[in-house]
Amino acid sequence: MAGAALCLDLTRLLSRVGLGPLTGVDRVERAYADWVLAVDPDPRFLVRTSRGYLICGADGARAFLQALDAGGPWGKPDFLSRLTGKAANPRHAGEALLRRHALARCLPGGLLPRLSDHLREDTVYLNTGHSNLSEHTLAAVQALPDLRAAVFIHDLIPLEHPEYSSPGFPAHFAQMLTQVMTRADLILCNSQDTAERLRGRFVDAPPVLPAHLGVPAPARPEPLAFDKDVPRFVALGTIEPRKNHALLLDVWEKLPEATRPHLHIVGRRGWADAALLDRLDSHPLRNIAIFEHEGLSDGQVRTLLTGAHGLLFPTHAEGFGLPAVEAAQLGTLPICADLPVLREILGDYAVYLDPLNAYSWMETIKKRSAVSLAAESVAEFRVPTWAEHFRTVEAALWPGRQ
């Protein structure tokens, strides 16, 4: 786009180096990186590292993203990595790569002059990952009169459901959000539901722009060993209390053994109470009718979802609900918690159930297991695209430009 001047914060993606497949929030920042590289001929990228801040250009961002997508190689450790004894740490390997490509480096106290030196007039600072949203960073951006800040808020779950966050995080999130609402010029979010929650909580909020997230084309199927002759359901997402895996374990214990389908739990173990993880590890149906998968590729997830009798999503709270959208894209029925945001995104395509009512889930799963997928007529789901998302964002950032 003519006249686009952008600086994208990549701190979130740096923090994910070495931690396996990208999460939903990570994927948003990754999509924004591609968009920035496409629309701005001379973009800038800000990263907060363990040793201060880096500013990179397009070449540095491309080198970092290529290594991130491929899982390496990151190149030889630099002097600073060796000096701190962290050369073998994946994140520090990512930092070393970025330092090799940096246009500028500074300790926190030098951020404002470095931004002034390296960002063009009318630059928009974009932060889409809930990372590096400190008072120090946002104040430095706000201090430059020709800069604007657009921040993506994915959800308000730590404030609305603190019981589903790790100890201390709700207070940190509240502080971060206060800084954003005070210093940002535009708030981006993933749904009308999230936008309404933000406006209701912050009456003096800057403009809030809802724009549904895009879903890329499905990955190519990749081999994965599992029993294809037994009806299967998939639960996709980080294993944590908010996702309500406990309900699914309850249901599988009560399903009749003779007709019990398989449950495939896909996702890394996040913040979760020890009792849930112990129960999953020691469950009598583990590796018999309940299977846990961590670190699957996108292609393997597609293989597992394609032909499944449903995607089970009994989550207590969501900002968007990407797993359900990805399932719908593949023609797999999402069976979801009855949340406003999921109805907004999925409409009539999903089945909605009370996430506290295990009986309704059990009965739905029993009936669904008996359905012949070959004879089923599946309505086509209109998949939201990144092109639509970015058209909405561009119109808000640069009104009237073509």
N, C-alpha and C positions, 0 to 999 in steps of 0.2 A: 504494500500500500504506500502511495506517495506520501512522503513526509512523516512516516512512522519512525519514532525514536523511542526505543524500548530498552529497559534494563530489567532482566528477569533474575530473581533470587533463586539460586540453585542449592541453597543450604540443605533443604530437605533431601534431595537426591544424594548429596554427598553423605548424609547421615545414614543412608540405606546401603552404602557400599558393603558388600560381603554378607548381607542379611537375607539373601534369597530373593524370590520373585517380588516384584513391586506390589505394594498395596494399592487400594483405590485412590487414596490421596496422592501417593507417589505417581500414579499414572496420569493424574491431572497435571502435575508439574512437568512430567515428561512430554505430554501433548503440547503444553504451552511452550516448551523449549523448541519443538519443531516449528510451531507457528511463528515465534519470534525470529527464528533463523530464516523463515520464508518471507516475512513481510518487511523486515528491517535489514537493509544492505550492510549496515555497520552497527550491530547491536552490542550491548554490554551485558555482562552477567556478574552479579555480586554473589560472593560466597563467604560465609563466616566459617573459619576453620578453628582448630584448636590453638592456633598461634596468631590469631588476628583475622583480618579481612583480605580477600583477593578480589581484584576486578579483572575479568577476562573479556576477550573479544570472541568473534565467531569461531576462529580456529581453535581456541582453547575449549570452548563449549562442545564443539564437534568431537574433539579428541576425547573429552571426558565422557560424553554420551555414548560414543562408540565402544569405549571400554566398559561402561556400565551395562550396555545392552548385551555385550558378549561375555560379561563376567571376567574381563581382563583381556590381554595382559595390561598391567598398569605401568610397566617400565621399571627401570632401576630406582631404588630409593635415593632421595637426594641427601645432602649433608645434614639438613635439619632433621629428617626422619631418623637417620643413623645416630645423630647426636642425642635425640630424646629416647633412643632405644625402642622405637615403635615402628621400625621399618617393615616388619612382617604383618602389622595390623592392616587389614584391608582398607579401612577408612583412611588411615594415614598414607597408604599407597595412592589413594585417590587424591588426597591433598597434595602429595608430591607431584603428581601429574599436573594438577591445576597450577601449582607454583611454577612449573617449567613453562607454562603458557601465559602466565599472568602479565597483564599490562601494568599493574600496580599492586603493591603489597603494603599493608600498614597494620600497626597495632590499633586497638580501638580508638585511641585518642586522635589518630590521624585520619579517621574515616571521612569527615566533612571536607577537608581540602582535597582528598583523593577523588571524592565524588565530583567536586567542583572542577577538577582538572580533566576528568575523563568522560563526563556525561554531557551530551549536547543540550542546547536549550530545548525546552518543551519535551524533555524525556519523561516517559511514564515509567516509574518504578513499579514492577509487578511482583507480588509475593503470593504464591498460590499453595504453599505447603504447610501453613501454620508453624513455620520455623523462622528463626531470626526476626521475630516481630517484637523485639525489645524496644524499650524507650530510647536507648542509645541509637539504634539503627533508624527508627522512624523519625526521631528528632533531627538526625543528620539530613535525612531526605527532606523533611519539612522546612529545614533552615535554608534550603536553596529555592529561591522564589520561582524559578522557571521549571521546577520539577513538580510532578503530580504523583501521588501514590494510589494504586489500585490494589486492594487486598482481597483475596478469595477466602471466604469463611464457609467451611464445609458443613458445619452443624453446630448446635449448641448443647450437645449431649453432656459435656462435663458440668454445665450449669444446671440443666434440667434433670439430669439423672446422675448425680455425683456418685451414687452407689456402683455405677458401672465404670468408674475411673480408678486408677491407682491412687493410693493415699498421697495427698498433697497436690495432685494435678488439678482438681477443680479450682483451687485458689490461684494457681499459676495461670490457668486458662482465663479466669476472670480478669486478672491483671493484664494479661496480653490483650484481651478483647477491649478493655477500657482504653488502652493505648491506641489500638486500631481505630476505635470510634472517635477518638479525640484528634488523631493526626492524619487519617486517610482521607482522600478526596472522593473515592468511589469504593463501594463494597460490592464485590461479585459473589454470587452464591449459586448453588446447584439446583435449586427448586423454589417454587413459589412458597412452599411450606416453610423452608428455611428463611426466606425473605420476610415472611409475615412474623415469624418468631423473633427475628432481629428487630424489626420495626416496633414490635410490641414491647420489647425489653429496653430499647434505646430510643426514646422519643426524639432525641436530637441527633440521630444518626445521620451521617452523610448519605447521599443517594445510594440506594440498594438495588442492584440489578440481578434478577434471577435469569439464569440461562442453563437449560438442561445440559448435562454433560454428554459428550459424544461417546459413541461406542465404536471402536475400530472394527474392521472386518475380522471375522474369526481366524485364529491361527490355523495353520495346516494341521490335520490330525497327526498325532504321534503315537507309537505303540505304547500300550499299558496293559499289564496282565491283570485280569479280573474275570470273574465268572459271568459271561454274557447270557447264560441261559436262565438266570434268576432275575426277576424284576428288581430294579435298583432305584434308589433315591440318592440324591447328592445334597450335602450341606456344604456350602462354599463360603469361606470367610475365616478370619482370624478366630482362634478358639479363645473365647473370653466370655465372662458372664453375660454381657449384653446380648450376645448372639443366641443365648438360650439353648445351648446344646443339651443342658440337663433335661429339658422337656423331651427331646428326641430319645435320650437314653431311657427315660421313663416309658415312652411309647413302645420302644423296641422290646422291652422286657415283657410287655403285656400282649404283644401281637401273637397270634396262634403260631406255634412252631411249624406246623405243616405247610403254612402258606406265607411264612415270614419272608419279606423281601430283604434285600441287602441295603445297608446304609453306608455310604461312603462319605466320610468327613474329610474335607479337603481344606487345608490351611495351616499356617504356622501357629504355634502356641504363643499367645500373647499374654497380657496380664490376666491371670485367672486365679481363683482361689484354689488352694492345694487340694481340697476335697474333690472338686470337679476333675482335676487332672488325675488324681489317684483313682477315682471311679472309672475314668476312661482307660487307664492303664490296666486295671485289674478286672474289667468287666467280663463276665462269663461268656458274653457273645463276641468278644474281641477276636478278630480274625476268623470268625465263624459267620456272623451276620452283620457285624459292625467293623468297618475297616477305616483306619486313619491314614491319610496321605499328607506328607509335608514335602514341600519343595518340588511339586509337579510343575512341568512346563505348561505354557498356555496351550500347546498342542495336545498334551496329555489330558488337561482339564476338558478340552473340547471332546476328546474321545470318550471320556467318562460321562459327560453331559448328554452327548448325542445318543438318543435311544433310551435315556433314562425315563422313568415314569413320572418324575417330578424333581424340581429343585425345592428343597425344604428350607424355608427362611422364616423361622419363628422369632425373629429379632424383637427386642423390646424397644429399640429406638434406632432411627437411621436419618442420615442427611439426604441420601439419594437412593441407595439400594442397588449398587452396580451388579452384584451377583445375580439378582433376579432379572435384571435387564439383559445380561449376557446369556442367561438361560433362555429367555424369551426369543432372543435373536436366533438361537439354534433350533427353535421350535419345541423346546422343552417347557412343560407347564410349570410356572412358578406357583408354589403353594406358600402363601406369605402371611405374616402377621398383619392384622387389619390396622395399618397405620395410614394417616392422611397422605404422607409423601409417597407411599407405594401406590395408592390409588391414583394420585396425580400422575405418576410416571407410567404405570402399567395399565390403567383403565380397566376394561373388562377382560383383559387377557389373563389375569391371574385369579386364583382362588384365595379368598381372604378368611382367616380364622383368628380367633382370640388366642393370643400367645400364652395365656394362662390356663387355657382349657385343654388339657392333655387328651381328654376323651374325644373332642371334636377332631383333633389331629389323628388319633388312632383310627377312628372310623373313616376319615377321608383317605388315609393311607391304605387301609384295607380295601376300600372300594376302588381306589385308583390302581392298586396292584393287579386287580382282576381285569382291567381294561386292556383290550388288544390295540396296541399302538399302530399296528399295520392297518387296522380298519378305521382308525380315528381320523377325522377331518380337522385339521389344525388351521385356525385363522392366522393370517399373516400379521406379524407384529411390526409396526412402523418404528424402526430403530432410530433414535436420535443420533445426529451426526456432529462431528467436530466442526465441519464447515458451517452448519447452522449456528452452533455455539459461538464461533468466532465472528460471524457476521453480526450477531447481537452485540458482542463485546466491542467490535470496531465501531459500530454506530454510536455506542455510548462514549468511547474514548475520543473519537474524532467526528463529531456531528457534522454532517454536510459534505464530508470528503468522499471521494469515489476511489 
